């Protein structure tokens, strides 16, 4: 029967620091895949004119799935920027 090895505080700290340093050296996203679709948020923008227009630049790199506005002209303008998003006029 094999006995469990009791790890001392110093050994524990050495292994923890080594593992942490390894994670810091790796480029961001290399463990999960930088281009993975799961790295993007699904975003819906309600009210695409005014303040909503101001936020369009910040969410342009995300997966915009829906746009909603009561003004059909504002909605059409936003739809040009996010053609794959579903459009709602409510």
GROMACS elastic network, one bead per residue, 0.5 to 0.9 nm:
[ bonds ]
;  ai    aj funct       b0    kb
    2     5     6  0.89632   500
    7    10     6  0.82110   500
    7    11     6  0.62118   500
    7    12     6  0.63789   500
    8    11     6  0.53759   500
    8    12     6  0.62029   500
    8    13     6  0.86991   500
    9    12     6  0.51066   500
    9    13     6  0.61807   500
    9    14     6  0.86565   500
   10    13     6  0.51219   500
   10    14     6  0.61387   500
   10    15     6  0.86829   500
   11    14     6  0.51034   500
   11    15     6  0.62580   500
   11    16     6  0.85568   500
   12    15     6  0.53651   500
   12    16     6  0.61355   500
   12    17     6  0.86205   500
   13    16     6  0.50544   500
   13    17     6  0.60022   500
   13    18     6  0.84526   500
   14    17     6  0.52812   500
   14    18     6  0.61245   500
   14    19     6  0.86533   500
   15    18     6  0.50976   500
   15    19     6  0.61738   500
   15    20     6  0.85926   500
   16    19     6  0.52136   500
   16    20     6  0.61423   500
   16    21     6  0.85712   500
   17    20     6  0.50643   500
   17    21     6  0.60193   500
   17    22     6  0.85394   500
   18    21     6  0.51704   500
   18    22     6  0.62457   500
   18    23     6  0.88415   500
   19    22     6  0.51378   500
   19    23     6  0.65072   500
   19    24     6  0.88961   500
   20    23     6  0.52066   500
   20    24     6  0.63973   500
   20    25     6  0.88506   500
   21    24     6  0.50662   500
   21    25     6  0.62943   500
   21    26     6  0.88859   500
   22    25     6  0.52704   500
   22    26     6  0.65391   500
   23    26     6  0.54296   500
   23    27     6  0.83326   500
   23    28     6  0.89186   500
   24    27     6  0.76032   500
   24    28     6  0.84958   500
   25    28     6  0.89189   500
   26    29     6  0.83802   500
   26    30     6  0.67701   500
   26    31     6  0.81552   500
   27    30     6  0.57990   500
   27    31     6  0.85074   500
   28    31     6  0.76575   500
   28    32     6  0.86878   500
   28    33     6  0.88659   500
   28    34     6  0.74681   500
   29    32     6  0.52818   500
   29    33     6  0.52242   500
   29    35     6  0.81935   500
   30    33     6  0.52058   500
   30    34     6  0.62174   500
   31    34     6  0.82084   500
   32    35     6  0.87289   500
   32    36     6  0.74527   500
   32    39     6  0.87556   500
   33    36     6  0.54402   500
   33    39     6  0.85692   500
   34    37     6  0.88555   500
   34    39     6  0.73909   500
   35    38     6  0.84954   500
   35    39     6  0.72217   500
   36    39     6  0.56249   500
   36    40     6  0.79816   500
   37    40     6  0.58773   500
   37    41     6  0.87850   500
   37    63     6  0.89556   500
   38    41     6  0.74193   500
   39    62     6  0.88194   500
   40    61     6  0.78436   500
   40    62     6  0.52480   500
   40    63     6  0.60544   500
   41    62     6  0.55659   500
   41    63     6  0.57944   500
   41    64     6  0.80339   500
   42    62     6  0.66913   500
   42    64     6  0.57762   500
   42    65     6  0.60854   500
   42    66     6  0.88136   500
   43    59     6  0.77023   500
   43    62     6  0.70194   500
   43    63     6  0.60723   500
   43    65     6  0.57878   500
   43    66     6  0.69843   500
   43    67     6  0.89355   500
   44    63     6  0.88504   500
   44    64     6  0.59629   500
   44    65     6  0.56837   500
   44    67     6  0.58295   500
   44    68     6  0.79042   500
   44    85     6  0.84362   500
   45    48     6  0.63966   500
   45    52     6  0.70113   500
   45    55     6  0.87455   500
   45    56     6  0.83680   500
   45    64     6  0.77257   500
   45    65     6  0.84504   500
   45    66     6  0.62929   500
   45    68     6  0.62943   500
   45    69     6  0.86391   500
   46    52     6  0.72971   500
   46    66     6  0.81544   500
   46    67     6  0.59936   500
   46    69     6  0.62040   500
   47    50     6  0.78818   500
   47    51     6  0.78767   500
   47    52     6  0.54652   500
   47    53     6  0.81972   500
   47    67     6  0.75841   500
   47    68     6  0.57634   500
   47    70     6  0.76657   500
   47    71     6  0.87257   500
   47    74     6  0.85817   500
   47    75     6  0.83681   500
   48    51     6  0.74085   500
   48    53     6  0.52877   500
   48    54     6  0.86082   500
   48    55     6  0.85419   500
   48    56     6  0.79309   500
   48    67     6  0.70134   500
   48    68     6  0.67999   500
   48    69     6  0.60307   500
   48    71     6  0.88374   500
   48    74     6  0.63277   500
   48    75     6  0.64168   500
   48    77     6  0.86711   500
   48    78     6  0.65120   500
   49    52     6  0.50956   500
   49    54     6  0.80437   500
   49    69     6  0.77879   500
   49    71     6  0.83409   500
   49    74     6  0.56741   500
   49    75     6  0.78481   500
   49    77     6  0.89624   500
   49    78     6  0.82463   500
   50    53     6  0.53364   500
   50    54     6  0.66552   500
   51    55     6  0.65223   500
   51    56     6  0.89463   500
   52    55     6  0.52245   500
   52    56     6  0.65018   500
   53    56     6  0.51974   500
   53    57     6  0.78007   500
   53    74     6  0.89219   500
   53    78     6  0.78652   500
   54    57     6  0.67326   500
   54    58     6  0.80039   500
   55    58     6  0.53403   500
   55    59     6  0.65347   500
   55    60     6  0.86948   500
   56    59     6  0.53700   500
   56    60     6  0.59532   500
   56    78     6  0.82973   500
   56    81     6  0.86105   500
   57    60     6  0.51909   500
   57    61     6  0.81898   500
   58    61     6  0.73862   500
   58    62     6  0.85410   500
   59    62     6  0.53063   500
   59    63     6  0.79611   500
   59    64     6  0.74401   500
   60    63     6  0.77472   500
   60    64     6  0.75097   500
   60    81     6  0.84266   500
   60    82     6  0.80769   500
   61    64     6  0.84922   500
   63    85     6  0.85086   500
   64    67     6  0.78712   500
   64    82     6  0.68002   500
   64    84     6  0.76645   500
   64    85     6  0.58331   500
   64    86     6  0.88206   500
   65    82     6  0.84403   500
   65    84     6  0.69975   500
   65    86     6  0.61014   500
   65    87     6  0.88350   500
   66    82     6  0.88032   500
   66    84     6  0.84801   500
   66    87     6  0.58781   500
   66    88     6  0.74911   500
   67    75     6  0.71293   500
   67    78     6  0.76098   500
   67    79     6  0.75288   500
   67    82     6  0.84828   500
   67    85     6  0.64463   500
   67    86     6  0.62071   500
   67    88     6  0.61223   500
   67    89     6  0.84698   500
   68    71     6  0.89538   500
   68    75     6  0.68462   500
   68    86     6  0.85082   500
   68    87     6  0.59400   500
   68    89     6  0.55792   500
   68    90     6  0.67267   500
   69    72     6  0.68854   500
   69    74     6  0.70891   500
   69    75     6  0.57956   500
   69    87     6  0.84184   500
   69    88     6  0.66772   500
   69    89     6  0.51811   500
   69    90     6  0.61816   500
   70    73     6  0.89445   500
   70    74     6  0.82901   500
   70    75     6  0.78167   500
   70    88     6  0.82615   500
   70    89     6  0.50271   500
   70    90     6  0.52486   500
   71    74     6  0.54599   500
   71    75     6  0.63158   500
   71    76     6  0.87632   500
   71    89     6  0.73086   500
   71    90     6  0.88290   500
   72    76     6  0.60373   500
   72    77     6  0.86277   500
   72    89     6  0.68638   500
   73    76     6  0.51153   500
   73    77     6  0.63273   500
   73    78     6  0.87610   500
   74    77     6  0.51817   500
   74    78     6  0.63264   500
   74    79     6  0.85658   500
   75    78     6  0.51777   500
   75    79     6  0.59869   500
   75    80     6  0.87840   500
   75    87     6  0.74265   500
   75    88     6  0.82244   500
   75    89     6  0.77222   500
   76    80     6  0.64926   500
   76    87     6  0.88016   500
   77    80     6  0.54647   500
   77    81     6  0.70165   500
   78    81     6  0.51851   500
   78    82     6  0.62817   500
   78    83     6  0.82982   500
   79    83     6  0.52034   500
   79    84     6  0.80803   500
   79    85     6  0.71950   500
   79    86     6  0.84950   500
   79    87     6  0.74133   500
   80    83     6  0.54967   500
   82    85     6  0.57397   500
   82    86     6  0.89845   500
   83    86     6  0.81497   500
